[in-house]
Amino acid sequence: MFRKIVSALAFCALAVAAAPASAQDIKWLVTGTFNDGGSVDGYFNINQYGYLDGYDLTTSGGAMPGLGYTPANSYFANGTFYFDAQPGYQGDLHLEFLGDLGIASANNQMIGGNPGPSYECQGSYSCFDLQGGTTRFIASGSAVAATPEPAVWAMLCLGFLGLGTAVRLGARKTVASAGV
């Protein structure tokens, strides 16, 4: 029994140590403010291979009515440092970040400025003609990786191991007290 517990602990420790942060799917929670007072909120996922794997971002407030950006209504592109979504022919949301989106971090700043690389535009497909529509730029914002740290995975493994041990020992005591 003791050998099984030690083996399970060793396996759990090796699994946690061997898995680099970039080998996990990363859910980025996004919050930002545009220069016109509007905001962007939501999330996007970068899978373990570095590709976009789901997103739901919403812009609101300010001088523009705001749009929703989801896989159901957008074309998208993603890169190492940026996310870009275009809901049909209505507009474009382009967010660029200081840090690599394939590496989980507690605070990945959006690059802002006026004009800046992070923007939303409406009324001009993909913002090819910035004069043809309305454009607003990110004033401030960031994304936070919402993936568990390796220490959290280690605690989960230990917890499940403890539960399994308690159930097994409880089952033995029940059998022994029944006189079997």
C-alpha positions as CSV (number, residue, x, y, z in Angstrom):
1,M,0.0,0.0,0.0
2,F,2.8,2.4,1.0
3,R,4.6,1.7,-2.3
4,K,1.5,2.6,-4.3
5,I,1.1,5.9,-2.5
6,V,4.8,6.7,-3.0
7,S,4.5,5.7,-6.7
8,A,1.4,7.9,-7.2
9,L,3.1,10.8,-5.5
10,A,6.2,10.4,-7.7
11,F,4.2,10.2,-10.9
12,C,2.2,13.3,-9.9
13,A,5.4,15.2,-9.1
14,L,7.0,14.2,-12.4
15,A,3.9,15.1,-14.4
16,V,3.8,18.6,-12.8
17,A,7.5,19.2,-13.3
18,A,7.6,17.9,-16.8
19,A,4.8,20.0,-18.2
20,P,6.1,23.5,-19.2
21,A,3.7,26.4,-19.0
22,S,3.6,26.7,-22.8
23,A,2.4,23.1,-23.1
24,Q,-1.0,24.0,-21.7
25,D,-4.0,25.8,-23.0
26,I,-4.1,29.4,-21.8
27,K,-7.3,31.3,-21.2
28,W,-6.6,35.1,-21.3
29,L,-9.1,37.3,-19.4
30,V,-9.1,40.7,-21.2
31,T,-10.0,44.1,-19.8
32,G,-9.2,47.4,-21.4
33,T,-10.2,51.0,-21.9
34,F,-10.4,52.9,-25.1
35,N,-9.3,56.6,-25.5
36,D,-13.0,57.6,-25.9
37,G,-14.0,56.0,-22.5
38,G,-15.3,52.8,-23.9
39,S,-14.2,49.4,-22.8
40,V,-13.3,45.9,-24.0
41,D,-13.9,42.8,-21.8
42,G,-14.0,39.1,-22.3
43,Y,-11.6,36.2,-23.0
44,F,-9.7,34.3,-25.6
45,N,-8.0,30.9,-25.5
46,I,-4.6,30.0,-26.9
47,N,-4.2,26.3,-27.2
48,Q,-1.0,24.3,-26.5
49,Y,0.0,24.6,-30.1
50,G,-0.2,28.4,-30.1
51,Y,-3.5,28.8,-32.0
52,L,-6.6,30.7,-31.1
53,D,-9.2,28.2,-29.7
54,G,-12.3,30.1,-28.7
55,Y,-13.0,33.7,-27.7
56,D,-15.8,36.0,-26.6
57,L,-15.0,39.7,-26.4
58,T,-17.4,42.6,-26.1
59,T,-16.8,46.3,-26.6
60,S,-19.1,49.0,-25.1
61,G,-19.5,52.6,-24.2
62,G,-17.7,55.6,-25.6
63,A,-18.4,57.2,-29.0
64,M,-19.1,53.8,-30.7
65,P,-22.0,51.5,-30.1
66,G,-19.8,48.5,-29.4
67,L,-19.7,45.0,-30.9
68,G,-19.5,41.4,-29.8
69,Y,-16.7,39.3,-31.1
70,T,-17.3,35.5,-31.1
71,P,-16.4,32.6,-33.3
72,A,-20.1,32.6,-34.5
73,N,-19.8,36.1,-36.1
74,S,-16.1,36.8,-36.7
75,Y,-13.2,36.0,-38.8
76,F,-10.1,36.0,-36.7
77,A,-6.4,35.9,-36.8
78,N,-3.9,35.3,-34.0
79,G,-0.3,35.6,-33.6
80,T,2.3,35.4,-31.0
81,F,1.6,38.9,-29.7
82,Y,-1.8,39.8,-31.1
83,F,-5.5,38.9,-31.4
84,D,-7.6,40.2,-34.3
85,A,-11.3,39.6,-34.9
86,Q,-13.6,41.0,-37.6
87,P,-17.4,40.4,-37.1
88,G,-18.6,40.2,-40.7
89,Y,-18.2,43.5,-42.4
90,Q,-19.1,45.6,-39.3
91,G,-15.6,46.3,-37.9
92,D,-12.4,45.1,-36.5
93,L,-10.9,44.6,-33.1
94,H,-7.1,44.4,-33.0
95,L,-5.3,43.9,-29.7
96,E,-1.5,43.7,-29.4
97,F,0.3,42.7,-26.3
98,L,3.8,43.2,-24.8
99,G,4.2,39.5,-23.8
100,D,4.0,36.3,-25.8
101,L,0.4,34.9,-25.7
102,G,1.8,31.4,-25.6
103,I,3.2,31.9,-22.1
104,A,0.9,32.3,-19.2
105,S,1.5,35.4,-17.1
106,A,-0.3,37.4,-14.4
107,N,-0.3,40.7,-16.4
108,N,0.3,40.9,-20.1
109,Q,-0.1,44.6,-21.1
110,M,-1.9,45.7,-24.2
111,I,0.1,48.2,-26.3
112,G,-1.9,51.4,-26.6
113,G,-1.5,54.9,-27.9
114,N,-3.1,57.2,-30.3
115,P,-2.6,56.1,-33.0
116,G,-1.6,52.8,-31.6
117,P,-1.4,49.2,-32.6
118,S,-4.5,48.2,-30.4
119,Y,-7.7,49.6,-31.8
120,E,-11.4,49.0,-32.7
121,C,-12.9,50.4,-35.9
122,Q,-16.4,50.3,-37.2
123,G,-17.9,51.3,-40.6
124,S,-14.8,50.4,-42.6
125,Y,-14.1,46.7,-43.3
126,S,-10.9,45.7,-41.5
127,C,-10.0,49.4,-41.1
128,F,-8.3,49.4,-44.5
129,D,-9.6,52.9,-44.8
130,L,-9.4,54.6,-41.4
131,Q,-11.0,57.7,-42.8
132,G,-14.1,55.7,-44.0
133,G,-15.2,54.7,-40.5
134,T,-14.8,55.4,-36.8
135,T,-11.7,54.2,-35.0
136,R,-10.8,54.3,-31.3
137,F,-7.5,53.2,-29.8
138,I,-6.7,51.3,-26.5
139,A,-5.6,53.8,-23.8
140,S,-4.8,51.0,-21.3
141,G,-5.5,47.4,-20.7
142,S,-4.1,43.9,-20.1
143,A,-4.8,40.3,-20.2
144,V,-4.4,37.9,-17.3
145,A,-3.8,34.2,-17.8
146,A,-6.4,32.2,-16.0
147,T,-4.6,28.8,-16.1
148,P,-3.7,26.9,-12.9
149,E,0.0,27.1,-11.9
150,P,2.0,23.9,-11.5
151,A,1.6,24.2,-7.7
152,V,-2.2,24.1,-8.0
153,W,-1.9,20.9,-10.1
154,A,0.3,19.4,-7.5
155,M,-2.2,20.2,-4.7
156,L,-5.0,18.7,-6.8
157,C,-3.0,15.5,-7.3
158,L,-2.3,15.3,-3.5
159,G,-5.9,15.9,-2.7
160,F,-7.2,13.2,-5.1
161,L,-4.5,10.8,-3.7
162,G,-5.6,11.6,-0.1
163,L,-9.3,11.0,-1.0
164,G,-8.5,7.7,-2.7
165,T,-6.5,6.6,0.3
166,A,-9.3,7.6,2.7
167,V,-11.9,5.7,0.7
168,R,-9.7,2.6,0.5
169,L,-8.9,2.6,4.2
170,G,-12.6,3.2,5.0
171,A,-13.6,0.3,2.8
172,R,-11.1,-2.0,4.6
173,K,-12.4,-1.0,8.1
174,T,-16.0,-1.7,6.9
175,V,-15.0,-5.1,5.7
176,A,-13.1,-5.9,8.9
177,S,-15.9,-4.9,11.2
178,A,-18.4,-7.0,9.2
179,G,-16.4,-10.0,10.1
180,V,-15.5,-11.0,6.6
